[in-house]
Amino acid sequence: MLSRGWKEAYFGMMQCPMRVNAWAHRMLPRRWNSTKVHLGPGQRNYLPGWINVDANLLTAKIDIWADLRGKLPFRENTVEAFYSHHVIEHLPDSVLPFHFAELYRCLQPGGAIRIAGPNGDMAIRKFLENETEWFDDFPDKRRSIGGRFANFLLCRGEHLTILTYSYLEELAVGSGFDRICRCRPVTETNFPKLFDALLLSKEWEATPDCPHTLVVEAVKPL
């Protein structure tokens, strides 16, 4: 895992080129075969048939290089669906209202988002229940419930916000989204034509009754 310092240095150097590249895609859009966008595929989660967008130019497999903290590389009302799995917790908390507004701007009316990240609601519940075994010992080997709780929520400084359903709902409502719902279990979706079984297979949970991942979907009204 790269340190936060190295990542901040990378984003500091690459911020302007990334945003220029995103601007170029908005001004001179390519003719993609898909209108579904996957944000943050990283090295291992590239989705064939989707437009994969990431800031990592060095090791990630991507279609568009862009800073997810800035304006997204799509014109208004052009994207059918956005999928973001364990990505937005790595964005600064102050950026999230703008990020949700960008998702809304780019979506076609009737388009949907599927956002997932560490389940802050369940982590708080399991901490209060003193259920140490629900928590992993990654990234640091910790035995105490408090240490593992910090691991889950902060991930050695990699997570820049805590995701709960009420917070994601607030962000979605504030941007204009409708039909906001939490997916239970995590492999459930209200939009099977958009988020099909192949994609949902990536969201397997060992403990489906008390999931580690919070999944929220919402729609841009017609």
Residue pairs with C-beta under 8 A, 6 or more apart in sequence:
1 139
1 156
1 158
4 156
4 157
4 158
11 55
11 67
11 69
14 55
14 57
14 67
15 67
15 70
18 55
18 65
18 66
18 67
18 70
19 66
19 67
19 70
19 71
21 64
21 65
21 66
21 73
22 64
22 66
22 67
22 70
22 71
22 72
22 73
23 71
23 73
24 73
25 64
25 66
25 73
25 74
26 71
26 73
26 74
26 75
29 74
29 75
29 78
32 51
32 63
33 49
34 49
34 50
34 51
35 51
35 78
35 79
35 80
35 81
35 108
36 49
36 50
36 51
36 79
36 80
36 81
36 82
36 83
36 194
37 50
37 51
37 52
37 53
37 74
37 79
37 81
37 82
37 83
37 106
38 45
38 46
38 47
38 50
38 51
38 52
38 53
38 83
38 84
39 53
39 54
39 68
39 82
39 83
39 84
39 87
40 53
40 54
40 68
40 84
40 85
40 86
40 87
40 90
41 47
41 52
41 53
41 54
41 60
41 61
41 62
42 54
42 56
42 60
43 56
43 59
43 60
43 61
45 85
45 202
46 52
46 61
46 62
47 83
47 199
50 83
51 63
51 64
52 61
52 62
52 63
52 64
53 62
53 63
53 64
53 65
53 66
53 68
53 72
53 73
54 60
54 62
54 65
54 66
54 68
55 65
55 66
55 67
55 68
56 62
57 65
64 73
66 72
66 73
68 87
68 91
68 99
69 91
69 92
69 95
69 99
71 102
72 102
72 103
72 105
72 106
74 106
75 106
76 105
76 106
77 106
77 107
77 108
77 109
78 106
78 108
79 106
79 107
79 108
79 111
80 107
80 108
80 111
80 194
81 107
81 111
81 112
81 113
81 114
81 191
81 194
81 195
82 103
82 106
82 107
82 111
82 112
82 113
82 114
82 115
83 113
83 114
83 195
83 199
84 113
84 114
84 115
84 116
85 114
85 116
85 117
85 202
85 203
86 116
86 117
86 118
86 213
87 117
88 96
88 99
88 115
88 117
88 161
88 163
89 117
89 118
89 159
89 160
89 161
89 162
89 163
90 158
90 159
90 160
91 99
91 160
91 161
92 160
92 161
93 160
93 161
96 161
96 171
97 171
97 174
97 175
100 171
100 172
100 174
100 175
100 177
101 175
103 113
103 175
104 175
104 176
104 177
104 220
107 113
107 220
108 220
109 220
109 221
109 222
110 219
110 220
110 221
110 222
111 219
111 220
112 190
112 191
112 194
112 195
112 217
112 218
112 219
112 220
113 172
113 177
113 217
113 218
113 219
114 183
114 189
114 191
114 194
114 195
114 215
114 216
114 217
115 168
115 215
115 216
115 217
115 218
116 186
116 203
116 213
116 214
116 215
116 216
117 163
117 213
117 214
118 152
118 153
118 155
118 159
118 162
118 163
118 212
118 213
118 214
119 163
119 211
119 212
119 213
119 214
120 153
120 162
120 163
120 164
120 167
120 214
121 164
121 165
121 214
122 134
122 210
122 211
122 212
122 214
123 135
123 149
123 152
123 153
123 212
124 164
125 210
126 134
126 135
126 210
127 145
127 146
127 149
130 145
131 145
132 143
132 144
132 145
132 148
134 207
134 210
134 212
135 145
135 148
135 149
135 151
135 152
136 148
136 151
136 152
137 143
137 148
137 151
138 151
139 151
139 155
139 156
139 158
140 147
140 151
140 156
142 148
142 150
142 151
152 212
153 159
153 162
161 167
163 214
164 214
165 182
165 214
165 216
168 180
168 214
168 216
169 180
169 216
172 180
172 216
172 218
173 180
176 220
176 221
177 218
177 219
177 220
177 221
178 218
178 219
178 220
178 221
179 190
179 217
179 218
179 219
180 216
180 217
180 218
181 190
181 216
181 217
181 218
182 214
182 215
182 216
183 189
183 190
183 215
183 216
183 217
184 211
185 205
185 208
185 211
186 203
186 205
186 208
186 211
186 213
186 215
187 200
187 201
187 203
187 204
187 205
188 215
189 195
189 200
189 217
190 217
191 217
195 217
203 213
203 215
205 211
205 212
205 213
